Amino acid sequence: MFLLKIRSMPINQRYRCTILAIVGTLLTTTSFAASTRDGDGRFLNRYADLAKSEHFVRWQWDRITQGLPKPPNKATPQMAVNLSRLNNPQGDAQVTWIGHSSLLYQSDGKNFLFDPVYAEYASPVPPLGPKRAQDPGIPFADLPHIDAVFISHNHYDHLDLDTVRRLAQQPGGAPTFYVPLGVDLWFADNVPGARVGGSNSNVIAMDWDQSQQFDGKRLPFTIRFLAVQHWSARSPFDRNKTLWGSWVVEQPHFRFWFAGDLAYSHDIDDIGKTHGGFDLAAIPIGVYDPRWFMKRAHVDPHEAIETFKTVKATRAIGIHWGTFDGLSDESLDQPPVALDLARKDANISPDTFMLFSIGETRSFSSGKH
């Protein structure tokens, strides 16, 4: 199918697509030897040891005694979703912020969801835990038919059981779920209709530095799963039993990087050197305080700017903020304030490193045609 599509292209487009395929193959074959595990089968970061949580009790005590986080002074901006645009995407790629890290990414006739969470609480024991402060930017019933879902890791603010169960039962057939190693087994145990393994699988587990192809309307997408520094757990007993990472979705004319959840680490340098030059990146800017506790797993806005520059992205969207109250010590409205200072320090405009309102849709074109 890929070769047939190549032969039918104009000669200049055929050349670009062939070069990208060759370079992609070389990059894949010369990159790292995937992930590693310890003797207990727990995944390891490449440049830091996050096998255990450090000083969690101290952090919780500080939060209780200091009354953190403080209530926000203003709500996260939200607007009614433009359903006409969802049904008629524009540009090379179109993005709608659903809230927190949840994005709808539309490109080449396909609809992709990243870390979709429609839960009221990002918690294993609701109504305890971080509560949603804003409704999802796209009501679930208004989602277009989803072709693929990308999960960065298994934390509750990134992977919600009810949401993926509903997506697996969507009219017209389940999407393909791209997940980190080990999360496929969780799908098999918890999501009716999940098919893991074999030629008819709709849950694709990927290791770091692996790639897959997914057919677009005109051209295939290359899907890559790349290492970042973070950790995983859905209980006190399964820490790092499943992998975590970031996603690249690319075609010859447009390349998108979804950072997931990450600390600033040498992994970012690796991504910049091996895969950098993205047309658009989605990078976390929230859930960063206190730094002495969060720095090993979460970037703050200044580090988000450094990440943006290191991976050589043309534009970025700030995610992972303003939605679930109580994930960290900063107020829900503080990340945009800190990001504005970081942008000014780096001489980066708000049109280059962007913030959306929840429900907002924007379209992007690379000019590479």
C-alpha positions as CSV (number, residue, x, y, z in Angstrom):
1,M,0.0,0.0,0.0
2,F,2.8,2.4,0.9
3,L,4.7,1.8,-2.4
4,L,1.5,2.2,-4.4
5,K,0.9,5.6,-2.8
6,I,4.5,6.6,-3.4
7,R,4.2,5.8,-7.2
8,S,1.0,7.9,-7.5
9,M,2.6,11.0,-6.1
10,P,4.1,14.0,-8.0
11,I,7.8,13.5,-8.5
12,N,8.9,16.2,-5.9
13,Q,6.5,14.8,-3.2
14,R,7.7,11.3,-4.1
15,Y,11.3,12.3,-3.5
16,R,10.6,13.9,-0.1
17,C,8.6,10.9,1.1
18,T,11.3,8.5,0.0
19,I,14.0,10.5,1.7
20,L,12.0,10.6,4.9
21,A,11.4,6.9,4.8
22,I,15.2,6.2,4.4
23,V,16.2,8.7,7.1
24,G,13.5,7.2,9.4
25,T,14.8,3.7,8.9
26,L,18.4,4.8,9.6
27,L,17.4,6.7,12.7
28,T,15.5,3.7,14.0
29,T,18.3,1.3,13.4
30,T,21.0,3.6,14.9
31,S,19.0,4.6,18.1
32,F,19.1,3.0,21.6
33,A,18.4,-0.6,22.3
34,A,14.9,0.1,23.6
35,S,14.0,0.0,27.3
36,T,15.6,-2.0,30.2
37,R,14.2,-3.5,33.4
38,D,15.5,-4.3,36.8
39,G,15.5,-7.7,38.4
40,D,11.9,-7.3,39.5
41,G,10.8,-6.6,36.0
42,R,10.3,-2.8,36.6
43,F,11.2,-0.4,33.8
44,L,14.2,1.9,34.3
45,N,14.8,5.5,33.1
46,R,17.9,6.0,31.1
47,Y,19.4,8.8,33.1
48,A,17.8,8.8,36.5
49,D,16.6,6.3,39.2
50,L,12.9,6.8,39.8
51,A,12.4,3.3,41.2
52,K,11.1,4.7,44.4
53,S,9.1,7.8,45.4
54,E,11.3,10.1,47.6
55,H,9.8,12.2,50.4
56,F,6.2,11.7,49.4
57,V,5.0,11.8,53.1
58,R,6.9,15.0,53.7
59,W,5.3,16.6,50.7
60,Q,1.8,15.6,51.8
61,W,2.5,16.9,55.3
62,D,3.6,20.3,53.9
63,R,0.4,20.5,51.7
64,I,-1.8,19.8,54.7
65,T,0.0,22.2,57.1
66,Q,0.3,25.0,54.5
67,G,-3.1,24.6,52.9
68,L,-1.9,23.9,49.4
69,P,-2.7,24.3,46.6
70,K,-4.4,27.7,47.1
71,P,-7.6,28.3,45.1
72,P,-7.0,30.0,41.7
73,N,-7.9,33.6,41.3
74,K,-9.5,32.9,37.9
75,A,-10.8,29.9,36.1
76,T,-9.0,28.3,33.2
77,P,-10.3,29.9,30.0
78,Q,-12.9,27.8,28.2
79,M,-14.9,28.3,25.0
80,A,-17.6,26.3,23.2
81,V,-16.1,23.9,20.8
82,N,-16.6,24.6,17.1
83,L,-18.2,21.4,15.9
84,S,-18.1,22.6,12.3
85,R,-14.3,22.8,12.4
86,L,-14.1,19.3,14.0
87,N,-16.1,17.9,11.2
88,N,-14.2,19.8,8.5
89,P,-10.5,20.0,9.7
90,Q,-8.3,22.6,8.1
91,G,-4.5,22.8,7.4
92,D,-2.0,20.1,7.6
93,A,-3.0,19.4,11.2
94,Q,-5.7,20.6,13.5
95,V,-5.6,20.5,17.3
96,T,-8.3,20.9,19.9
97,W,-7.5,21.1,23.6
98,I,-9.9,19.0,25.6
99,G,-8.2,19.8,28.9
100,H,-5.1,18.8,30.9
101,S,-3.1,16.6,28.5
102,S,-6.1,15.4,26.4
103,L,-5.9,16.6,22.8
104,L,-7.8,15.8,19.6
105,Y,-5.3,15.8,16.7
106,Q,-6.7,15.7,13.2
107,S,-4.6,15.3,10.1
108,D,-4.9,13.7,6.6
109,G,-8.5,12.5,7.2
110,K,-7.8,10.9,10.5
111,N,-8.8,11.7,14.1
112,F,-6.4,10.9,16.9
113,L,-6.8,11.3,20.7
114,F,-3.9,11.8,23.0
115,D,-4.2,10.8,26.7
116,P,-8.0,11.2,26.7
117,V,-9.5,11.5,30.2
118,Y,-13.2,12.3,30.7
119,A,-13.3,11.3,34.4
120,E,-14.5,13.7,37.1
121,Y,-11.5,12.7,39.3
122,A,-8.0,11.8,38.3
123,S,-7.8,9.2,41.1
124,P,-8.1,5.5,41.8
125,V,-10.6,6.2,44.7
126,P,-13.0,9.0,43.7
127,P,-14.4,11.2,45.1
128,L,-11.0,11.4,46.8
129,G,-8.1,12.9,44.8
130,P,-7.7,15.7,42.2
131,K,-11.1,16.8,41.0
132,R,-11.9,18.3,37.5
133,A,-12.3,22.0,37.7
134,Q,-13.5,22.5,34.0
135,D,-15.7,20.4,31.8
136,P,-14.0,18.6,28.9
137,G,-13.5,20.9,25.9
138,I,-15.3,18.5,23.6
139,P,-18.3,16.6,25.0
140,F,-17.8,12.9,24.6
141,A,-20.9,12.6,22.4
142,D,-19.5,15.3,20.0
143,L,-16.2,13.6,19.3
144,P,-15.7,12.6,15.7
145,H,-15.1,8.9,15.0
146,I,-11.6,8.3,16.5
147,D,-9.2,6.3,14.4
148,A,-6.4,6.0,17.0
149,V,-5.7,6.7,20.6
150,F,-2.2,7.3,22.1
151,I,-1.5,6.8,25.8
152,S,1.8,8.2,27.2
153,H,1.6,6.3,30.5
154,N,-0.8,4.8,33.0
155,H,-1.2,7.6,35.6
156,Y,-4.9,8.4,36.3
157,D,-4.7,11.9,34.8
158,H,-3.5,10.3,31.5
159,L,-5.3,7.0,31.3
160,D,-8.9,6.7,32.4
161,L,-10.7,3.3,32.4
162,D,-14.2,4.5,31.6
163,T,-13.0,6.8,28.8
164,V,-11.1,4.0,27.0
165,R,-14.0,1.6,27.5
166,R,-16.3,4.0,25.9
167,L,-13.9,4.6,23.0
168,A,-13.6,0.9,22.5
169,Q,-17.3,0.7,22.0
170,Q,-17.7,3.7,19.7
171,P,-20.1,3.3,16.8
172,G,-18.2,2.3,13.6
173,G,-15.7,0.2,15.5
174,A,-13.0,0.6,18.1
175,P,-9.9,2.8,17.4
176,T,-6.4,1.4,17.4
177,F,-4.9,2.0,20.9
178,Y,-1.1,2.7,20.9
179,V,0.2,2.1,24.4
180,P,3.5,1.7,26.2
181,L,4.7,-1.9,27.0
182,G,2.7,-3.5,29.7
183,V,-0.3,-1.2,29.3
184,D,-1.6,-3.6,26.6
185,L,-2.0,-6.3,29.4
186,W,-4.0,-3.8,31.4
187,F,-6.3,-3.3,28.4
188,A,-6.7,-7.0,28.0
189,D,-7.8,-7.3,31.6
190,N,-10.0,-4.3,31.8
191,V,-11.3,-3.1,28.4
192,P,-14.0,-5.2,26.7
193,G,-13.3,-5.5,23.1
194,A,-9.5,-5.0,23.5
195,R,-7.6,-7.4,21.2
196,V,-4.0,-7.8,22.2
197,G,-1.5,-9.7,20.0
198,G,-2.1,-11.4,16.7
199,S,-2.9,-10.0,13.3
200,N,-6.2,-8.5,14.3
201,S,-5.0,-6.6,17.4
202,N,-6.5,-3.2,18.2
203,V,-4.1,-2.5,21.1
204,I,-0.5,-2.0,19.9
205,A,2.2,-2.0,22.7
206,M,5.4,-0.2,21.8
207,D,8.8,0.0,23.3
208,W,11.1,3.0,23.2
209,D,12.5,3.7,19.7
210,Q,10.1,1.5,18.0
211,S,8.0,2.7,15.0
212,Q,4.8,1.7,13.3
213,Q,2.9,2.7,10.2
214,F,-0.7,3.9,10.2
215,D,-2.5,4.7,7.0
216,G,-3.7,8.2,6.4
217,K,-6.1,9.3,3.6
218,R,-3.3,10.3,1.3
219,L,0.0,9.1,2.9
220,P,0.9,6.8,5.8
221,F,1.8,8.2,9.2
222,T,4.9,7.1,10.9
223,I,4.3,6.5,14.7
224,R,7.3,6.6,17.0
225,F,7.5,6.0,20.8
226,L,10.4,7.8,22.4
227,A,11.9,7.8,25.8
228,V,11.4,10.6,28.4
229,Q,12.1,10.6,32.1
230,H,9.0,9.8,34.2
231,W,7.5,6.8,35.9
232,S,4.3,4.7,36.1
233,A,1.9,3.3,38.6
234,R,-1.8,2.7,39.2
235,S,-1.4,1.3,42.7
236,P,1.2,1.3,45.5
237,F,2.3,-2.1,44.2
238,D,2.9,-1.8,40.5
239,R,5.4,1.1,40.2
240,N,7.2,1.1,36.9
241,K,5.7,-2.3,35.9
242,T,4.5,-0.6,32.7
243,L,6.5,1.8,30.4
244,W,6.0,5.5,29.8
245,G,7.1,7.8,27.0
246,S,6.3,10.4,24.3
247,W,4.8,10.0,20.8
248,V,5.7,11.2,17.4
249,V,3.1,11.2,14.6
250,E,4.6,12.3,11.3
251,Q,4.1,12.5,7.6
252,P,6.6,14.0,5.1
253,H,5.0,17.5,5.3
254,F,4.1,17.7,9.1
255,R,5.7,16.3,12.2
256,F,4.0,16.3,15.7
257,W,5.6,15.5,19.1
258,F,3.4,14.8,22.1
259,A,5.7,14.9,25.1
260,G,3.3,13.2,27.6
261,D,4.7,13.7,31.1
262,L,8.4,14.3,31.6
263,A,11.2,15.8,33.5
264,Y,14.0,17.8,31.9
265,S,16.7,15.2,31.2
266,H,19.2,14.1,28.7
267,D,16.4,12.2,27.0
268,I,15.3,15.6,25.6
269,D,18.8,16.0,24.1
270,D,18.5,12.6,22.5
271,I,15.2,13.4,21.0
272,G,16.5,16.7,19.6
273,K,19.6,15.1,18.1
274,T,17.8,12.1,16.6
275,H,14.3,13.2,15.8
276,G,14.2,17.0,16.3
277,G,12.7,19.5,14.0
278,F,9.0,19.1,14.8
279,D,6.4,21.4,13.2
280,L,4.4,21.3,16.4
281,A,4.9,20.0,19.9
282,A,2.6,19.5,22.9
283,I,4.7,20.1,26.0
284,P,3.6,20.1,29.7
285,I,3.7,23.4,31.6
286,G,1.9,22.5,34.8
287,V,2.0,20.2,37.9
288,Y,5.5,21.4,38.9
289,D,5.5,22.6,42.5
290,P,7.2,22.0,44.9
291,R,10.3,21.7,42.7
292,W,12.3,19.7,45.3
293,F,9.7,17.0,44.9
294,M,8.4,17.4,41.3
295,K,11.6,18.1,39.4
296,R,12.5,14.4,38.9
297,A,9.3,13.8,37.0
298,H,7.8,17.1,35.7
299,V,9.1,20.2,33.9
300,D,8.2,23.6,35.0
301,P,7.4,26.4,32.5
302,H,11.1,27.5,32.1
303,E,12.1,23.9,31.5
304,A,9.2,23.5,29.0
305,I,10.7,26.4,27.0
306,E,14.1,24.7,27.1
307,T,12.4,21.4,26.0
308,F,10.8,23.3,23.1
309,K,14.2,24.7,22.0
310,T,16.1,21.5,22.4
311,V,13.7,19.4,20.3
312,K,13.9,22.2,17.7
313,A,10.1,22.6,17.4
314,T,8.7,25.4,15.3
315,R,5.6,25.9,17.5
316,A,4.3,24.4,20.8
317,I,1.1,24.1,22.8
318,G,1.3,24.1,26.6
319,I,-0.6,21.2,28.1
320,H,-0.9,19.4,31.5
321,W,-2.4,22.4,33.4
322,G,-5.6,24.1,34.5
323,T,-7.9,21.1,34.7
324,F,-7.5,18.8,37.8
325,D,-7.2,20.7,41.1
326,G,-4.8,19.2,43.6
327,L,-2.2,17.4,41.4
328,S,0.5,19.6,42.7
329,D,1.1,22.7,44.9
330,E,0.8,25.5,42.4
331,S,-2.7,27.0,41.9
332,L,-4.5,26.0,38.6
333,D,-4.0,29.6,37.2
334,Q,-0.3,29.8,37.9
335,P,1.3,27.9,35.0
336,P,0.2,30.6,32.4
337,V,1.8,33.3,34.6
338,A,5.0,31.4,34.9
339,L,5.0,30.5,31.2
340,D,4.6,34.1,30.2
341,L,7.7,35.0,32.2
342,A,9.6,32.1,30.7
343,R,8.6,33.1,27.2
344,K,9.8,36.7,27.8
345,D,13.1,35.5,29.2
346,A,13.7,33.4,26.1
347,N,12.3,36.0,23.7
348,I,9.6,33.6,22.5
349,S,6.2,34.9,21.4
350,P,2.8,33.7,22.6
351,D,2.1,32.8,19.0
352,T,5.1,30.4,19.0
353,F,4.6,28.7,22.4
354,M,0.8,28.9,22.6
355,L,-1.8,28.4,25.3
356,F,-5.3,27.4,24.3
357,S,-8.6,27.9,26.0
358,I,-10.2,24.5,26.8
359,G,-12.3,23.7,23.8
360,E,-10.3,25.8,21.4
361,T,-9.3,24.6,18.0
362,R,-6.4,25.8,15.9
363,S,-5.1,24.7,12.5
364,F,-1.5,24.5,11.4
365,S,0.4,24.3,8.1
366,S,4.1,23.7,7.6
367,G,4.5,25.1,4.1
368,K,6.5,22.0,3.1
369,H,4.2,21.0,0.2
